[in-house]
Amino acid sequence: MKVGMARTEFTCHKAGMKKPPHSTPTRSKFTVFRQLCNLIPQHLVSQLARGTGAQEKSRSFTPWSHVVSLLFAQFTHALGLNDVSDSLRLHSGPLSAIRGATPPSRNGLSTANRTRPAALAEQLFWKTLEHLQSLSPAFGAGRAGKRLAHRFKTAIHVVDATTIQLVAHALDWAKHRRRKAAAKCHLRLDLHSFLPRFVLIDTARDNDAKRAREVCAAIRAGEIVLFDKAYVDFVHLHDLHQRGVFWVTRAKDNMAFRVVQRRIKKPAGKILRDDEILLTGPQSRADYPQRLRRVVALVEVDGVEREMVFLTNNFTWAASTVAELYRCRWQIEVFFKQIKQTLQLADFLGNSANAVRWQVWTALLVYVLLRYQAFLSRWGSSFVRLWTCVRAALWLKLDALALLKSYGTAGGDFRLLGQPEAAYLPGFRPAAAG
């Protein structure tokens, strides 16, 4: 009976018909906000506060209260310090039930953001992610990249960066252009789990290639890394090759090379060329003395077909596989879109570098907490709807998992929407699901 109902609901959704009414979520002793905060191991913040040199106790605003306040700011999209302070004062009762957290004053929150080391928030993110994966190993094992996992048994990483616009006149440390200021988040995303594996938050002054070595340092032999041509640094690419890491990127327009072997004699479908090349520029030749593979594909972009050139150090994949792998690089853009459209990364609660880092790290922490709840509840809808459902029920005493099951599309294979329906490279079919 349940299977039949699930199939009916799916069919109605596809046909644009009205879905069956939602079930009523069960009550809980704790608020939804408290349940989410309880996913963070008890005493972890205190331990990290001592280890990072943060003051364990203040007169009224502890590190734990600081973390909870910034989590609240993310969940509610708070617009300023007063917004956080006033809202939490109105909910001081249920707030105190969250391991004794207290509402901040405006100045207290401002001071904490400016002076309490953001390394605390950074370590908290990684420790919490590690803890959640230990509770549920399948959480990090990877289901969002199911299609890729069928084709590639090894890890597939995507490296990219996103710019976070800041207030220019107040942020001398983040001067980017004449009248602009920005921070940059360099990130390595695991495509199988759709979870971050490396994050670096810095100013936007340095180009992406200068940070590539640090971002890719932990990638192991046999694994695959994808990045756009902003990360093309032949010294680094050769280092990855020497380590046994496979990579795929796009070639720069001014790259000098000569063809040493043509792998196909004439165009085959969307593949126009598949060559083995050597770099001929004096510096690039010295940086990467070995052969590279250059694949030229005809790709449809905005309804118009144009050539796109890919580079890789793998000589065994089919040419279409090289193009398909690069198509998967778009998933990191989806990740950035998810966090920027839902979490509070537009209005910042402080102008200092430390305050900005606190806010970015707590945004990533909220993302992981929500993703874990989505995993447990077998959430099947979008990340935006996941966030809005939780935000609406933040102070309600409802079971968080039951809430998501009542409003999501529970049942069937778990799938958190991680890639657009339209292929990034429409000329190529996605890998068949296993």
C-alpha positions in Angstrom: 0.0 0.0 0.0 2.8 2.4 0.9 4.6 1.7 -2.3 1.5 2.3 -4.3 0.9 5.7 -2.6 4.5 6.7 -3.3 4.1 5.9 -6.9 0.9 7.8 -7.1 2.5 10.9 -5.5 5.4 10.7 -8.0 3.0 10.4 -11.0 0.9 13.3 -9.8 4.0 15.5 -9.4 5.1 14.7 -12.9 1.7 15.4 -14.3 1.5 18.7 -12.5 -1.5 17.5 -10.4 -2.0 18.3 -6.7 0.0 16.1 -4.3 -1.6 14.3 -1.4 -1.7 16.4 1.8 1.3 16.4 4.1 1.3 14.4 7.2 1.5 16.1 10.6 5.0 16.0 12.1 5.4 14.5 15.6 6.0 16.6 18.6 9.3 16.7 20.5 10.6 17.9 23.9 13.2 20.0 22.1 13.0 22.8 19.5 14.2 22.2 16.0 17.0 24.6 16.6 18.1 22.7 19.7 18.0 19.4 17.8 20.3 20.8 15.1 22.7 22.3 17.7 22.8 18.9 19.5 24.4 17.5 16.4 27.6 19.3 17.5 29.4 17.1 20.0 29.0 18.3 23.6 32.0 20.1 25.1 33.7 20.3 21.6 33.5 24.1 21.5 35.0 24.3 25.0 37.9 22.1 24.0 38.6 24.0 20.8 38.3 27.3 22.6 41.1 26.2 25.0 43.2 24.9 22.1 42.9 28.0 19.9 43.6 30.5 22.7 40.0 31.7 22.7 38.8 32.8 26.1 36.8 29.9 27.5 34.5 32.1 29.7 33.6 35.7 29.5 31.4 37.6 31.8 28.3 36.9 29.8 29.2 35.5 26.3 30.9 32.2 26.1 32.3 30.6 22.9 29.3 28.2 22.8 26.9 31.1 23.0 28.9 32.8 20.2 28.6 29.7 18.0 24.9 29.3 18.6 24.3 33.0 17.9 26.0 32.8 14.5 24.2 29.6 13.7 21.0 31.4 14.4 22.1 34.3 12.2 22.6 31.8 9.3 19.3 29.9 9.8 17.3 33.1 10.0 19.3 35.2 7.5 19.8 37.9 10.1 20.6 41.3 8.6 22.7 42.8 11.4 24.0 42.6 15.0 20.8 44.1 16.4 18.7 41.5 14.5 20.6 38.7 16.2 20.7 40.2 19.6 17.0 41.3 19.7 15.7 38.0 18.3 17.6 35.8 20.7 16.6 38.0 23.7 12.9 37.3 22.7 13.7 33.6 22.8 16.0 33.6 25.8 14.1 30.7 27.5 14.4 28.1 24.7 17.9 29.4 23.9 19.1 28.7 27.5 17.9 25.1 27.0 20.6 24.7 24.3 23.4 23.8 26.7 23.1 27.1 28.6 23.5 29.5 25.6 22.8 33.1 26.4 21.6 35.9 24.1 24.4 38.4 23.2 24.3 42.1 23.4 25.0 44.0 20.2 28.5 45.1 21.4 29.3 41.7 22.9 28.6 39.9 19.6 30.6 42.5 17.7 33.6 42.2 20.0 33.5 38.4 19.9 33.4 38.4 16.1 36.4 40.7 16.0 38.6 39.2 18.7 37.7 35.6 19.2 40.0 33.5 16.8 38.1 32.3 13.8 40.3 29.2 13.9 37.8 28.0 16.5 35.0 28.1 13.9 37.2 26.4 11.3 38.2 23.5 13.5 34.6 23.2 14.7 33.4 22.7 11.1 35.9 19.9 10.4 35.4 18.2 13.7 31.6 18.3 13.4 31.8 16.9 9.9 34.1 14.1 11.1 31.7 13.4 13.9 28.6 13.2 11.7 30.5 10.9 9.3 31.4 8.6 12.2 27.8 8.5 13.3 26.6 7.6 9.8 29.4 6.4 7.5 27.1 6.4 4.5 26.7 10.2 4.9 30.2 10.7 3.5 30.3 7.6 1.3 28.6 9.3 -1.5 25.2 9.1 -3.0 24.8 12.5 -4.6 27.4 11.5 -7.2 25.8 8.2 -7.9 26.3 8.3 -11.6 29.9 9.0 -11.3 30.4 6.4 -8.7 29.1 3.8 -11.2 31.8 4.8 -13.7 34.6 5.7 -11.4 35.4 3.9 -8.2 37.9 6.4 -7.1 37.3 9.8 -5.6 36.5 12.7 -7.9 37.4 16.2 -6.7 36.4 19.6 -8.1 38.5 22.7 -7.2 37.1 26.2 -7.6 36.7 29.5 -5.8 33.9 31.9 -5.3 34.1 35.6 -4.5 32.3 37.0 -1.6 31.5 40.7 -2.1 32.2 43.0 0.9 31.9 46.6 1.8 34.8 48.4 0.2 35.2 51.5 2.4 35.3 49.4 5.6 37.5 46.6 4.6 41.1 47.7 3.9 42.3 44.1 4.4 40.2 42.9 1.5 40.8 45.5 -1.1 40.2 43.9 -4.5 39.7 46.6 -7.0 39.7 50.4 -6.7 36.2 50.6 -5.2 35.5 47.1 -4.3 36.5 44.7 -1.6 36.1 40.9 -1.6 37.0 37.7 0.2 37.5 34.5 -1.7 36.6 31.0 -0.7 38.8 28.3 -2.3 37.1 25.0 -2.0 37.6 21.3 -3.0 34.4 19.4 -3.3 34.0 15.6 -3.2 31.6 14.8 -6.0 30.6 11.5 -4.6 29.4 12.9 -1.3 28.8 16.6 -2.4 30.7 17.6 0.8 33.7 20.0 1.1 37.0 18.4 1.7 39.2 21.5 1.8 38.3 25.1 2.4 40.5 28.2 2.4 39.1 31.6 3.1 41.3 34.5 2.1 41.3 37.9 0.3 40.6 38.0 -3.5 44.0 39.5 -4.3 45.8 36.3 -5.3 44.7 34.5 -8.4 43.3 31.0 -8.2 46.4 29.2 -9.6 48.6 30.4 -6.6 46.3 28.6 -4.2 45.9 25.4 -6.3 48.8 23.5 -4.7 47.5 24.1 -1.2 43.9 23.1 -2.2 45.1 19.9 -3.9 47.7 18.9 -1.4 45.7 16.0 0.1 44.6 14.4 -3.1 45.9 10.8 -3.4 47.3 8.8 -6.3 44.7 7.4 -8.6 42.1 10.1 -7.7 40.7 12.6 -10.1 40.6 16.4 -9.9 38.7 18.8 -12.1 39.3 22.5 -12.4 38.8 25.4 -14.9 41.6 27.1 -16.7 42.0 29.7 -14.0 43.9 27.0 -12.1 46.2 26.1 -15.0 49.7 26.2 -13.6 51.9 23.7 -15.4 54.3 23.4 -12.5 51.4 22.3 -10.3 49.9 20.1 -13.0 53.2 18.3 -13.5 53.4 17.8 -9.7 50.0 16.2 -9.7 51.0 14.0 -12.6 54.2 12.9 -10.7 52.0 12.0 -7.7 49.8 9.8 -9.8 46.7 12.1 -9.7 44.6 12.4 -12.8 43.3 15.8 -13.8 41.1 17.4 -16.4 41.0 21.1 -17.2 40.4 23.5 -20.1 43.3 24.8 -22.2 44.1 28.5 -22.3 43.7 30.1 -25.7 47.3 31.2 -25.9 48.9 27.8 -25.1 51.8 27.0 -27.5 52.1 23.3 -28.4 52.8 20.8 -31.2 51.0 17.6 -32.0 53.1 14.5 -31.7 50.4 11.9 -32.2 46.8 12.1 -33.5 44.6 9.6 -31.7 41.7 9.9 -34.3 42.2 10.7 -38.0 38.8 12.5 -38.5 36.0 13.9 -36.3 33.8 11.4 -34.6 30.4 12.8 -33.5 31.0 15.7 -31.2 34.8 14.9 -30.8 36.7 17.0 -33.4 40.3 16.2 -32.3 42.0 13.9 -29.8 45.8 14.5 -29.8 48.9 13.9 -27.8 50.9 17.1 -27.6 54.0 18.6 -26.2 54.2 22.2 -25.0 56.5 24.4 -27.0 56.6 27.6 -25.0 60.1 27.9 -23.3 58.7 28.2 -19.8 55.7 25.9 -20.1 58.0 23.3 -21.8 60.3 23.4 -18.8 57.4 23.3 -16.3 55.7 20.3 -18.0 58.2 18.4 -20.2 56.0 15.3 -20.7 53.1 14.6 -23.2 49.6 15.9 -22.6 46.3 14.9 -24.1 44.3 17.6 -25.9 40.7 16.9 -26.7 38.6 19.3 -28.9 34.9 18.8 -28.6 31.9 20.6 -30.2 29.8 21.8 -27.4 26.4 23.5 -27.3 26.4 26.7 -25.2 23.3 28.8 -25.0 21.9 27.0 -28.1 25.0 27.6 -30.2 27.6 25.0 -30.8 31.3 26.0 -30.3 34.6 24.3 -29.8 35.9 23.7 -26.3 39.4 22.4 -25.7 40.2 20.1 -22.8 43.6 19.0 -21.3 44.3 15.9 -19.3 47.1 13.6 -18.3 45.1 10.5 -18.7 45.5 8.6 -22.0 43.2 5.7 -21.4 39.8 7.3 -21.1 37.5 7.7 -24.1 37.6 11.3 -25.4 33.9 11.6 -24.6 34.7 10.6 -21.0 37.2 13.5 -20.7 34.4 15.9 -21.8 31.9 14.3 -19.5 34.2 14.6 -16.5 34.7 18.3 -17.1 30.9 18.7 -17.4 30.7 17.4 -13.8 32.8 20.3 -12.7 29.6 22.4 -12.8 28.4 20.7 -9.7 30.7 22.9 -7.6 28.9 25.9 -9.1 25.7 24.4 -7.8 27.2 24.0 -4.4 28.2 27.7 -4.4 24.8 28.7 -5.6 23.2 26.7 -2.8 25.1 28.3 0.0 25.0 31.9 -1.4 21.2 31.8 -2.2 20.2 30.4 1.2 22.8 31.1 3.8 23.8 34.5 5.1 26.8 35.4 2.9 25.6 38.8 1.6 25.2 40.9 4.8 28.1 40.5 7.2 27.9 41.1 11.0 31.4 42.5 11.1 34.0 44.1 8.8 37.2 42.6 10.1 38.9 39.6 8.5 38.2 37.6 11.6 34.5 38.4 11.6 34.1 37.5 8.0 35.8 34.2 8.5 33.6 33.4 11.5 30.5 34.0 9.4 31.7 32.0 6.4 32.7 29.0 8.5 29.4 29.0 10.4 27.6 29.2 7.1 29.4 26.0 6.0 28.6 24.4 9.4 24.9 25.1 8.9 25.2 23.6 5.4 26.6 20.4 6.8 24.0 20.2 9.6 21.2 20.5 7.1 22.8 18.0 4.7 23.0 15.5 7.5 19.3 16.0 8.4 18.5 15.6 4.7 20.5 12.4 4.7 18.7 11.0 7.8 15.2 12.0 6.6 15.9 10.8 3.0 15.0 14.3 1.8 14.3 14.4 -1.9 13.5 18.0 -2.6 15.8 21.0 -3.2 18.3 22.4 -0.7 16.4 25.8 -0.7 13.2 24.1 0.4 15.2 22.2 3.0 16.5 25.4 4.5 13.1 27.2 4.4 11.3 24.3 6.1 13.9 24.3 9.0 13.9 28.1 9.2 10.1 28.2 9.6 10.1 25.7 12.4 13.3 26.8 14.2 11.6 27.5 17.6 8.9 24.9 17.3 9.0 21.7 19.4 8.7 19.3 16.5 10.8 16.3 15.6 13.2 17.6 13.0 13.3 14.3 11.0 9.6 13.9 11.1 9.2 17.5 10.0 11.4 16.9 6.9 9.7 13.6 6.1 6.3 15.3 6.2 7.3 18.1 3.8 9.9 16.4 1.7 9.6 13.5 -0.7 10.7 10.8 1.6 11.1 7.2 0.3 13.0 5.7 -2.5 16.6 6.3 -3.3 18.2 9.2 -1.5 18.9 12.1 -3.8 19.8 15.7 -2.8 19.6 17.7 -5.9 23.2 18.5 -6.7 23.3 19.1 -10.5 21.0 21.0 -12.9 18.7 19.0 -15.0 20.2 20.4 -18.2 23.7 19.1 -18.9 26.5 21.5 -18.6 27.8 20.1 -21.9 24.5 19.3 -23.7 26.3 17.6 -26.5 27.3 14.7 -24.2 25.0 12.2 -22.5 25.5 11.7 -18.7 26.8 8.4 -17.6 24.2 5.7 -17.2 23.0 5.0 -13.7 24.0 1.7 -12.2 
